[in-house]
Amino acid sequence: MPQKVRGVVAHSKGQPVSVETIVIPDPGPGEAVVKVQACGVCHTDLHYREGGINDEFPFLLGHEAAGVVEAVGEGVTDVEPGDYVILNWRAVCGQCRACKKGKPWYCFNTHNAAQKMTLEDGTELTPALGIGAFAEKTLVHAGQCTKVNPAARPQAAGLLGCGVMAGLGAAVNTGQVGRGDSIAVIGCGGVGDAAIAGATLAGATTIIAVDMDPKKLEWAKEFGATHTINAHETDVVEAIRELTGGHGADVVVDAVGRPETFRQAFDARDLAGTAVLVGVPTPDMTVELPLIEVFGHGGATKSSWYGDCLPSRDFPALIDLYLQGRLPLDKFVSEEISIDAVEEAFHRMERGEVLRSVVVL
């Protein structure tokens, strides 16, 4: 029987969200219903509310979540009721050209639930990133459920579902930072600090945090930054070069996603270094680069989609590192809030007061 639960809905562009009654259908073939335990408030949810993703309102927001599988549909074998899972938005298809090339982290045809969750009047909802986890329960494709060790706190584990994985993966998977490398991270919110944490895990020896907010630079030190640069006070490119023997960093991660920060990332690389764009730009943004510098500097400029992660590979391993005390996921949790406090959490995020507000259900 369909279930009625509470969930956070964005009805129109730029308007405050509201808590509504959501109807969750029984899972169909390949689907699962998950009882959500915790869900982080991610900037992508704000993009949805602002109409920056698409205009398929109303949206059921929330996607950075952990919970327990309650029911599964026909044909589901990878998870079963009672499994503790992190939700992901890369349920790989196994059939597209990326998957067939052995690069499923680029899957071009990821799965979502076929059925729609609705409001009580039957209005269909668009779940954020195919998940919709600011709700007591949600319907997803079973491939969006990644089993992990249930000893991990859901408030921390769920953050791997988006922001932490995006940042950590930008450094480790996309940038391939390794032992003895230098890395600079521009923008020290949740994604940037996750890149710093990833670089620390990978053995980078020079880890440079760049931001305009002194408070965020102090946060970055807690995740492993060895040096900080206040972009409001100094030339970022020159400062990065000074800290790397005059050469530039092996990897520079732009966790902001603006033309000026991307140009800083491009220019602050060492010869043959890598610039990684993980911050999400708006459609109107453009950047101009002298072609001779693209050729002469060498190396690579890459975008990082979801930290180029493969959830089935990365989530369990990172949870193990968390449980061993080597990945400080708890430090990302600035506050725990109720489902009724999401709108104010958006404002705190915009003001830069938190790394992550986490809804606990």
ROFI-946068 format. One record per atom (N, C-alpha, C): x, y, z. Coordinates in steps of 0.02 Angstrom, whole numbers, padded with zeros to 5 digits, always signed. Each point is the difference from the previous one (the first is absolute). Layout:
% residues N
XYZ ...
//
This chain:
% residues 361
+00042-00060+00000 -00042+00060+00000 +00044+00063+00000 -00019+00050-00040 +00037+00063+00002 +00001+00029+00070 +00054+00035+00017 +00009+00029+00066 +00000+00076-00005 -00022+00032+00054 +00002+00073+00004 +00052+00021+00051 +00046+00043-00022 +00054+00023+00044 +00008+00076-00009 +00041+00030+00042 +00015+00071-00005 +00063+00011-00042 -00002+00051-00041 +00058+00016-00042 +00004+00074-00016 +00060+00022-00020 +00012+00071-00015 -00007+00012-00074 -00046+00046-00018 -00017+00012-00070 +00015+00072-00019 +00029+00009-00060 +00008+00066-00030 -00051+00006-00056 -00047+00046+00008 -00056+00005-00048 +00015+00046-00058 +00041+00052+00011 +00013+00047-00054 +00067+00034+00011 +00026+00028-00053 +00068+00028+00000 +00009+00054+00052 +00051-00010+00043 +00019+00051+00047 -00045+00008+00060 -00053-00041+00005 -00046+00007+00056 +00020-00047+00058 -00016+00019+00061 +00017-00043+00057 -00030-00070-00008 +00036-00049+00024 -00025-00069-00002 -00052-00011+00054 -00038-00053-00007 -00050-00017+00050 +00001-00075+00013 -00023-00019+00059 -00005-00071+00017 -00070-00024-00017 -00004-00050-00043 -00064-00024-00027 -00007-00075+00015 -00061-00024-00010 -00012-00072+00003 +00015-00030-00069 +00044-00050+00000 +00023-00032-00062 -00027-00072-00002 -00022-00021-00059 -00024-00068-00009 +00056-00041-00033 +00020-00054+00034 +00053-00045-00023 -00031-00064-00026 +00005-00016-00064 -00029-00063-00024 +00040-00060+00022 -00031-00058-00003 +00037-00062+00012 +00054-00006-00054 +00058-00029+00018 +00053-00005-00051 -00019-00047-00056 +00014+00022-00061 -00011-00042-00058 +00063-00037-00018 +00002-00032-00059 +00060-00036-00021 +00063+00044+00002 +00051-00025+00033 +00063+00037+00003 +00002+00058+00048 -00054+00010+00040 -00004+00058+00044 +00005-00020+00074 +00012+00050+00042 +00004-00011+00072 -00030+00060+00037 -00033-00013+00055 -00020+00053+00046 +00050+00001+00058 +00025+00059+00014 +00051+00008+00052 -00027+00046+00055 +00006-00022+00062 -00016+00042+00057 +00061+00044+00013 -00007+00064-00011 +00056+00046+00005 +00014+00015+00073 +00063-00004+00019 +00020+00016+00069 +00033+00069+00005 +00037+00020-00051 +00032+00066+00001 +00014+00021-00071 -00003+00067-00011 +00012+00027-00067 +00032+00068+00005 +00058+00010-00031 +00034+00064+00001 -00033+00052-00044 +00006+00062+00020 -00026+00056-00039 +00056+00024-00046 -00006-00018-00063 +00052+00012-00050 -00019+00060-00044 +00051+00034-00026 -00013+00059-00042 -00039-00019-00063 +00006-00062-00022 -00039-00021-00058 -00075+00004+00013 -00021-00014+00062 -00071+00007+00016 -00023+00073-00008 +00044+00046+00020 -00016+00070-00010 -00003+00018-00074 +00044-00030-00041 -00003+00010-00072 -00068-00022-00027 -00025-00057+00025 -00066-00023-00022 -00053+00051+00019 +00001+00023+00063 -00051+00048+00023 +00001+00064-00041 +00061+00019-00022 +00008+00063-00038 -00013-00010-00075 -00017-00061-00021 -00011-00013-00071 +00063-00005-00041 +00057-00011+00034 +00064-00002-00035 +00016-00068-00031 -00039-00051+00014 +00010-00067-00030 -00047-00009-00059 -00064+00006+00013 -00051-00001-00052 -00063+00030+00029 -00053+00002-00038 -00062+00031+00023 -00056-00051+00012 +00020-00061+00018 -00050-00053+00009 -00028+00000+00071 -00025+00058+00021 -00033+00006+00065 -00065-00039+00001 -00022-00020+00060 +00032+00005+00066 +00054-00053+00010 +00051+00020+00038 +00055-00045+00016 -00008-00028+00071 +00017-00064+00007 +00010-00028+00067 +00075+00003+00011 +00022+00044+00046 +00071+00014+00008 +00034-00053+00044 +00068+00005+00002 +00040-00044+00041 +00028-00058-00039 +00065-00013+00008 +00031-00055-00038 +00062-00028+00034 +00025+00031+00053 +00063-00019+00031 -00015-00040+00064 -00019-00063-00009 -00036-00034+00054 +00024-00071+00014 -00015-00022+00061 +00009-00069+00020 -00064-00024+00034 -00012-00064-00004 -00060-00028+00031 -00002-00075-00005 -00058-00029+00010 -00009-00073+00002 -00052-00020-00052 +00016-00049-00040 -00047-00026-00049 -00060-00030+00036 -00059+00022-00020 -00061-00026+00031 -00034-00053-00043 +00000+00010-00066 -00032-00047-00045 +00033+00004-00069 -00002-00056-00036 +00028-00001-00067 -00050-00030-00049 +00008+00019-00063 -00044-00026-00051 +00026-00062-00034 -00037-00023-00048 +00017-00061-00037 +00069+00006-00033 +00039-00053+00004 +00064-00003-00034 +00058+00031+00037 -00012+00028+00058 +00055+00032+00037 +00037-00053+00041 +00065-00005-00012 +00040-00051+00035 +00059+00030+00038 +00021+00060-00017 +00060+00029+00032 -00013+00027+00070 -00062+00019+00014 -00017+00023+00067 -00065-00033+00022 -00011-00001+00066 -00060-00030+00027 -00023+00041+00060 -00062-00008+00021 -00023+00037+00059 +00046-00010+00060 +00014+00056+00033 +00045-00002+00058 +00071+00023-00016 +00018+00003-00064 +00067+00022-00018 +00009+00075+00014 +00057+00017+00027 +00019+00070+00013 +00036+00025-00061 -00024+00055-00029 +00025+00023-00065 +00012+00075-00001 +00046+00019-00042 +00007+00070-00021 -00032+00006-00068 -00039+00052-00011 -00032+00010-00064 +00048+00035-00048 -00002-00019-00063 +00044+00030-00049 -00039+00019-00063 +00027+00046-00038 -00033+00019-00063 +00039-00025-00060 +00040-00053+00010 +00034-00032-00055 -00013-00075+00003 -00062-00019-00014 -00017-00071-00005 +00016-00022-00071 +00059-00030-00009 +00026-00011-00067 -00042-00052-00037 -00004+00011-00066 -00043-00043-00041 +00034-00063-00023 +00067+00001-00007 +00037-00058-00024 -00002-00011-00074 -00038+00042-00037 -00010-00011-00071 +00022+00057-00045 +00007+00060+00028 +00017+00057-00043 +00073-00004-00023 +00021+00045-00044 +00067-00005-00028 +00054+00011+00053 -00014+00041+00052 +00049+00009+00054 +00007-00064+00040 -00056-00031+00018 +00003-00062+00039 +00035-00055-00040 -00014-00005-00065 +00031-00052-00040 +00075+00011-00010 +00022+00063+00008 +00071+00014-00003 +00035-00013+00066 -00037-00023+00050 +00029-00012+00065 +00009+00064+00041 -00040+00052-00016 +00003+00063+00037 -00070+00018+00026 -00028-00043+00043 -00069+00012+00023 -00008+00064+00040 +00054+00029+00026 -00006+00064+00036 -00020+00057-00047 +00002-00013-00065 -00025+00049-00049 -00069-00021-00027 -00032-00050+00028 -00063-00027-00027 -00045+00056-00026 -00021-00008-00063 -00041+00051-00033 -00075-00015+00003 -00019-00053+00035 -00071-00020+00000 -00018-00028+00068 +00014+00039+00052 -00011-00024+00069 -00075-00010+00013 -00014-00047+00045 -00069-00020+00014 -00032+00044+00054 -00064+00012-00007 -00043+00029+00052 -00063-00042+00005 -00038+00010+00053 -00064-00035+00008 -00046+00017-00059 -00036-00049-00024 -00046+00011-00055 -00064+00034+00023 -00023-00017+00061 -00062+00030+00026 +00014+00069+00029 -00052+00039+00006 +00005+00067+00028 -00030+00002+00071 +00033+00035+00043 -00030+00019+00063 -00044+00062-00014 -00052+00009+00041 -00048+00053-00014 -00021+00037+00063 -00032+00056-00010 -00037+00032+00054 -00066-00036+00009 -00036+00017+00053 -00064-00035+00013 -00050+00009-00056 +00004+00056-00036 -00049+00012-00054 +00021-00033-00066 +00055-00038+00002 +00022-00036-00060 +00053+00037-00040 +00017+00061+00019 +00052+00037-00036 +00067-00037+00004 +00029-00014-00057 +00063-00037-00001 +00057+00045+00022 +00046-00030+00038 +00059+00036+00025 +00062-00020-00039 +00045+00048-00009 +00065-00015-00028 +00050-00006+00057 +00027-00059+00013 +00047-00007+00056 +00068+00028-00019 +00030+00038+00045 +00066+00029-00012 +00050-00056-00015 +00035+00006-00056 +00049-00050-00022 -00028-00071+00002 -00066-00005-00012 -00031-00066-00002 -00007-00033+00068 +00007+00040+00055 +00000-00030+00066 -00057+00028+00044 -00001+00065+00013 -00054+00029+00041 +00001-00025+00072 +00053+00018+00037 +00009-00030+00067 -00012+00047+00058 -00024+00061-00012 -00027+00039+00056 -00070-00026+00013 -00004-00062+00018 -00064-00033+00011 +00011-00059+00047 -00053-00019+00034 +00007-00056+00047 +00015-00066-00036 -00025-00006-00061 +00015-00057-00043 +00003+00025-00072 +00037-00036-00042 +00004+00019-00070 +00002-00063-00043 -00019+00008-00063 +00001-00054-00050 +00057+00014-00048 +00044-00050-00008 +00057+00007-00045 +00009-00064-00040 +00043+00003-00050 +00021-00061-00034 +00045-00037+00049 -00005-00066+00000 +00040-00039+00048 +00075+00011-00010 +00021+00015-00062 +00070+00014-00013 +00025+00064+00032 -00047+00041+00024 +00020+00061+00036 +00013-00013+00073 -00007-00061+00022 +00012-00020+00070 +00067-00036+00004 +00048+00029+00036 +00066-00030+00008 +00008-00023+00072 +00006-00066+00009 +00007-00028+00068 +00068+00019+00030 -00003+00022+00063 +00062+00015+00037 -00007-00027+00071 +00055+00005+00037 +00002-00024+00069 -00050+00039+00043 -00047-00035+00032 -00051+00035+00040 +00027+00033+00062 +00063-00009+00016 +00029+00033+00058 +00010+00075-00011 -00002+00022-00063 +00011+00070-00016 -00062+00042+00016 +00010+00056+00034 -00057+00045+00015 -00030+00025-00065 -00067-00002-00007 -00031+00023-00062 +00011+00074-00013 +00007+00041+00053 +00012+00071-00010 +00065+00012-00037 +00049-00044+00012 +00065+00007-00034 +00001-00040-00065 -00026-00061+00001 +00003-00044-00058 -00035+00029-00060 -00058+00031+00011 -00039+00027-00055 +00037+00053-00040 +00048+00034+00031 +00035+00053-00035 +00042-00026-00058 +00017-00064+00002 +00035-00030-00057 -00045-00002-00062 -00066+00005+00010 -00046-00004-00055 +00006+00056-00050 +00033+00056+00020 +00009+00054-00048 +00062+00040+00015 -00005+00050+00045 +00052+00051+00007 +00069-00027+00018 +00004-00043+00050 +00065-00026+00020 +00030-00043-00055 -00040-00042-00031 +00025-00041-00055 +00022+00043-00059 -00037+00053-00015 +00019+00043-00055 +00068+00032+00011 +00011+00026+00060 +00064+00033+00014 +00057-00048+00006 -00010-00053+00040 +00053-00049+00010 +00019-00032-00067 -00051-00017-00038 +00013-00032-00065 +00033+00047-00050 -00015+00066+00005 +00033+00047-00045 +00075-00001+00009 +00022-00007+00063 +00071-00002+00014 +00030-00068-00017 -00032-00054+00024 +00030-00066-00004 -00014-00035-00066 -00064+00000-00022 -00018-00035-00061 +00016+00041-00063 -00022+00062-00001 +00008+00041-00060 +00071+00030-00003 +00022+00032+00053 +00066+00030+00001 +00056-00049+00011 -00017-00059+00026 +00049-00054+00014 +00059+00025+00041 -00015+00043+00050 +00052+00022+00045 +00028-00060+00038 +00065+00000+00011 +00030-00057+00032 +00054+00019+00050 +00036-00049+00023 +00052+00010+00051 +00051+00051-00023 +00014+00049+00043 +00050+00050-00014 -00022+00056-00045 -00061-00003-00026 -00025+00052-00045 -00018+00064+00038 -00006+00053-00039 -00028+00063+00027 -00068+00011-00032 -00046+00028+00039 -00067+00015-00024 -00023+00065+00030 -00035+00040-00040 -00034+00060+00025 -00074-00009-00012 -00040+00019+00048 -00073-00005-00004 -00029+00070+00007 -00035+00023-00051 -00029+00067+00000 -00074-00006+00019 -00018+00028+00057 -00067-00006+00027 -00004-00053+00053 -00008+00020+00062 +00005-00046+00057 -00066-00009+00037 -00053-00012-00039 -00062-00023+00029 +00004-00076+00007 -00059-00032+00001 -00001-00072+00010 +00037-00038-00054 -00010+00018-00063 +00033-00036-00055 +00075+00012+00001 +00021+00063+00009 +00071+00015+00003 +00035-00035+00057 -00031+00001+00059 +00031-00033+00058 +00002-00076-00010 -00047-00027-00037 +00003-00072-00015 +00059-00014-00047 +00014+00045-00047 +00058-00008-00043 +00064+00001+00042 +00002+00044+00050 +00057+00003+00045 +00007-00065+00039 -00055-00025+00026 +00001-00063+00036 +00024-00057-00044 -00023+00000-00063 +00022-00052-00047 +00074+00004-00014 +00026+00061-00009 +00071+00009-00013 +00041-00023+00059 -00026+00012+00060 +00035-00023+00061 +00003-00076+00001 -00056-00033-00016 -00001-00073-00003 +00049-00027-00051 +00006+00035-00057 +00041-00023-00055 +00074+00012+00011 +00018+00038+00052 +00070+00010+00016 +00031+00063-00029 -00041+00047-00023 +00028+00064-00024 +00036+00034+00058 +00057+00032-00016 +00040+00031+00053 -00009+00075+00005 -00020+00032-00054 -00016+00072+00001 -00072+00008-00021 -00042+00021+00048 -00072+00005-00011 -00020+00072+00015 -00017+00038-00052 -00011+00072+00006 -00074+00015-00005 -00028+00031+00050 -00070+00020+00001 -00006+00073-00018 -00047+00016-00046 -00010+00068-00024 -00073+00019+00010 -00011+00056+00034 -00068+00025+00009 +00005+00074+00020 -00058+00034-00001 -00002+00070+00021 -00024+00008+00071 -00023-00054+00030 -00029+00001+00067 +00050-00031+00050 +00026+00040+00046 +00049-00028+00048 -00028-00059+00039 -00065+00000+00014 -00030-00056+00037 +00005-00064-00040 -00012+00003-00065 +00005-00059-00041 +00072-00025-00006 +00047+00046+00000 +00070-00020-00002 +00019-00038+00064 -00028+00021+00056 +00012-00037+00063 -00032-00069-00003 -00059-00004-00029 -00032-00066-00008 +00045-00045-00043 +00029+00029-00053 +00040-00040-00046 +00059-00033+00035 +00028+00034+00049 +00057-00028+00037 -00020-00064+00037 -00063-00003+00022 -00024-00060+00036 -00003-00061-00045 -00002+00011-00066 -00004-00056-00047 +00068-00017-00031 +00052+00038+00020 +00067-00018-00024 +00037+00053-00039 -00028+00059-00008 +00035+00053-00037 +00065+00018+00037 +00055+00001-00037 +00065+00018+00029 +00014+00075-00006 -00034+00033-00048 +00009+00072-00011 -00068+00029-00018 -00010+00063+00014 -00061+00035-00019 +00016+00065-00036 -00044+00019-00045 +00007+00063-00038 -00067+00035+00003 +00001+00062+00025 -00060+00042+00000 -00003+00036-00067 -00046-00021-00043 -00005+00028-00068 -00020+00073+00000 -00025+00025+00056 -00019+00070+00005 +00061+00044+00011 +00054-00030+00024 +00058+00039+00021 +00061-00008-00045 +00001-00051-00043 +00061-00013-00038 -00016-00029-00068 +00048+00003-00045 -00007-00030-00067 +00004-00076+00008 -00053-00034-00018 -00005-00072+00012 +00053-00038-00039 +00008+00015-00064 +00047-00037-00041 +00071+00009+00025 +00019+00061+00014 +00068+00013+00024 +00012-00033+00068 -00051+00000+00043 +00008-00030+00066 +00008-00076-00005 -00038-00032-00045 +00007-00072-00009 +00069-00017-00027 +00024+00040-00048 +00067-00012-00027 +00053+00008+00054 -00007+00050+00042 +00049+00011+00053 +00004-00059+00048 -00059-00031+00012 -00002-00057+00047 +00022-00065-00032 +00011+00000-00065 +00020-00061-00036 +00066+00010-00037 +00046+00036+00030 +00067+00009-00029 +00001+00041-00063 -00051+00040-00011 -00003+00042-00060 -00031-00034-00060 -00022-00063+00008 -00022-00039-00058 -00075-00001-00010 -00039-00002+00053 -00071-00013-00004 -00015-00070+00027 -00063-00013+00014 -00019-00064+00030 -00009-00054-00053 +00010-00062+00022 -00011-00056-00046 -00073-00005-00020 -00044+00013+00047 -00073-00002-00012 -00031+00061+00031 -00045+00033-00036 -00038+00056+00028 -00074-00016-00011 -00038-00001+00054 -00072-00014-00003 -00039+00065+00008 -00043+00015-00048 -00045+00057+00005 -00067-00026+00027 -00012+00013+00064 -00063-00022+00031 -00051+00057+00003 +00013+00053-00037 -00046+00057-00003 -00040-00001-00064 +00034-00005-00057 -00034-00004-00064 -00018+00068-00029 +00048+00046+00001 -00009+00066-00031 +00057+00011-00049 -00010+00042-00051 +00054+00011-00049 +00065+00022+00032 -00004+00044+00051 +00062+00025+00030 +00035-00053+00040 -00038-00044+00034 +00033-00052+00039 +00027-00055-00046 -00035-00014-00055 +00026-00049-00047 +00065+00024-00032 +00003+00065-00016 +00062+00027-00028 +00056-00003+00051 -00015+00012+00063 +00051-00008+00052 +00025-00072+00003 -00046-00048-00004 +00019-00070+00002 +00044-00018-00060 -00018+00025-00058 +00038-00013-00061 +00071+00028+00005 +00005+00061+00025 +00064+00034+00003 +00044-00023+00057 -00030-00026+00054 +00038-00018+00060 +00028-00071-00003 -00008-00035-00056 +00028-00068-00007 +00074+00004-00016 +00035-00052+00020 +00068-00010-00024 -00004-00019-00074 +00056+00003-00036 +00002-00026-00068 -00023-00072+00000 -00044-00017-00046 -00030-00066-00006 -00044-00018+00060 -00020+00051+00040 -00045-00012+00055 -00072-00005-00022 -00043-00014+00048 -00071-00013-00015 -00045+00051+00035 -00046+00029-00037 -00052+00043+00029 -00065-00039-00002 -00035-00004+00057 -00062-00038+00005 -00057+00047+00020 -00052+00002-00042 -00059+00040+00015 -00053-00045+00030 -00017+00012+00064 -00053-00038+00032 -00056+00046+00023 +00015+00065+00012 -00053+00049+00012 -00043+00008-00061 -00065+00008+00009 -00047+00000-00056 -00013+00071-00024 +00020+00017-00061 -00014+00067-00026 -00073+00007-00023 -00022+00061-00010 -00066+00012-00029 +00006+00000-00076 -00056-00011-00037 +00005-00007-00073 +00027+00062-00036 -00004+00059+00030 +00021+00060-00034 +00075+00014+00007 +00035-00038+00041 +00071+00014+00013 +00044-00024-00057 +00049+00040-00018 +00049-00018-00051 +00070+00016+00025 +00049-00031-00031 +00070+00014+00017 +00040+00003-00064 +00047+00046-00003 +00044+00008-00059 +00071-00016+00020 +00032-00045-00037 +00069-00020+00014 +00043+00009-00063 +00059+00031+00006 +00045+00003-00058 +00019-00071-00021 -00009-00016-00063 +00011-00069-00022 +00073-00021+00007 +00046+00048-00006 +00071-00017+00008 +00015-00022+00071 -00039+00026+00049 +00010-00022+00069 -00028-00070+00011 -00056-00015-00034 -00027-00068+00005 +00051-00050-00028 +00031+00019-00056 +00051-00044-00030 +00065-00001+00041 +00024+00059+00017 +00065+00005+00031 +00004-00024+00071 -00056+00006+00036 +00000-00021+00070 -00004-00075+00007 -00030-00033-00048 -00006-00073+00003 -00049-00021+00054 +00005-00063+00019 -00044-00026+00052 -00072-00007-00024 -00046+00011+00046 -00070-00014-00016 -00046+00047+00038 -00056+00015-00030 -00056+00032+00036 -00059-00049-00005 -00028-00016+00058 -00052-00051+00003 -00060+00026+00040 -00059-00022-00018 -00058+00008+00043 -00010-00065+00038 -00026+00006+00060 -00010-00059+00043 -00074-00008+00013 -00030-00053-00026 -00071-00014+00010 -00007-00048+00059 -00028+00025+00055 -00012-00043+00058 +00066-00030+00024 +00054+00039-00007 +00065-00025+00021 +00022-00061-00039 -00028-00009-00062 +00016-00059-00041 -00003-00063+00042 -00051-00004+00041 -00005-00057+00046 -00039-00058-00030 +00013-00058+00027 -00041-00059-00011 -00026-00019+00069 -00063+00014+00016 -00024-00009+00068 +00013-00069+00029 -00010-00053-00040 +00010-00068+00026 +00072-00012+00020 +00046+00035-00030 +00071-00007+00016 +00021+00048+00055 -00022+00063-00006 +00027+00053+00043 -00034+00007+00068 -00067-00006+00002 -00036+00013+00062 +00021-00049+00056 -00001-00066-00012 +00020-00045+00055 +00072+00012+00023 +00046+00013-00047 +00069+00011+00020 +00008+00063+00041 -00035+00053-00019 +00005+00063+00037 -00033-00005+00069 -00054-00038+00004 -00031-00011+00066 +00048-00039+00045 +00036-00048-00028 +00049-00036+00041 +00054+00048+00025 +00023+00046-00042 +00050+00049+00021 -00029+00045+00055 -00063+00018-00006 -00033+00040+00051 -00002-00037+00067 -00018-00064-00002 -00005-00039+00061 +00069-00013+00031 +00052+00003-00041 +00068-00007+00025 +00028+00066+00028 -00039+00054-00007 +00022+00065+00024 +00046+00037-00049 +00002-00022-00062 +00045+00030-00049 -00034+00049-00047 -00066+00001-00001 -00038+00048-00041 -00050+00035+00046 +00011+00064+00015 -00039+00034+00052 -00068+00025-00024 -00045-00045-00017 -00065+00020-00026 -00040+00040+00052 +00008-00016+00064 -00039+00035+00051 +00015+00075+00002 +00061+00019-00021 +00018+00071+00001 -00040+00041-00051 -00029-00033-00050 -00039+00036-00049 -00069+00018+00027 -00022-00033+00052 -00068+00010+00026 +00001+00060+00048 -00024+00057-00024 -00001+00061+00040 -00058+00001+00049 -00057-00029-00022 -00060+00000+00042 -00046-00055-00023 -00041-00024+00046 -00054-00047-00016 -00066+00035+00009 -00044-00006-00050 -00062+00038+00000 -00059-00046-00015 -00060+00026+00010 -00061-00037-00017 -00019+00015-00072 -00046-00040-00026 -00023+00009-00069 -00034+00068-00010 -00024+00030+00054 -00034+00064-00006 +00049+00059-00005 +00064-00012+00007 +00049+00054+00004 +00043+00006-00063 -00021-00031-00055 +00041+00001-00061 +00007+00069-00030 -00054+00039-00001 +00003+00067-00030 +00051+00043+00036 +00000+00001+00065 +00049+00039+00037 +00070-00027-00011 +00007-00065-00008 +00065-00030-00014 +00028+00025-00066 -00043+00010-00050 +00022+00029-00063 +00031+00069+00012 -00032+00040+00042 +00026+00067+00012 +00067-00002+00037 +00007-00046+00047 +00064-00006+00036 +00055-00023-00048 -00018-00043-00046 +00048-00022-00050 +00022+00058-00045 -00048+00040-00022 +00016+00058-00042 +00044+00050+00037 -00009+00006+00065 +00041+00047+00039 +00068-00029+00020 +00012-00062-00019 +00064-00031+00015 +00010-00017+00073 -00054-00012+00035 +00005-00014+00072 +00010-00073+00017 -00011-00045-00049 +00003-00071+00013 +00037-00036-00056 +00030-00057+00016 +00023-00045-00051 -00059-00043-00024 -00034-00032+00046 -00060-00037-00016 -00050+00002+00058 -00061+00020-00017 -00057-00013+00043 -00026-00069-00020 -00017-00041+00049 -00024-00068-00016 -00068-00010+00031 -00049-00017-00043 -00068-00015+00023 +00001-00071+00029 -00024-00006+00061 -00005-00066+00033 -00074-00018+00005 -00017-00059-00025 -00070-00020-00003 -00014-00058+00046 
//
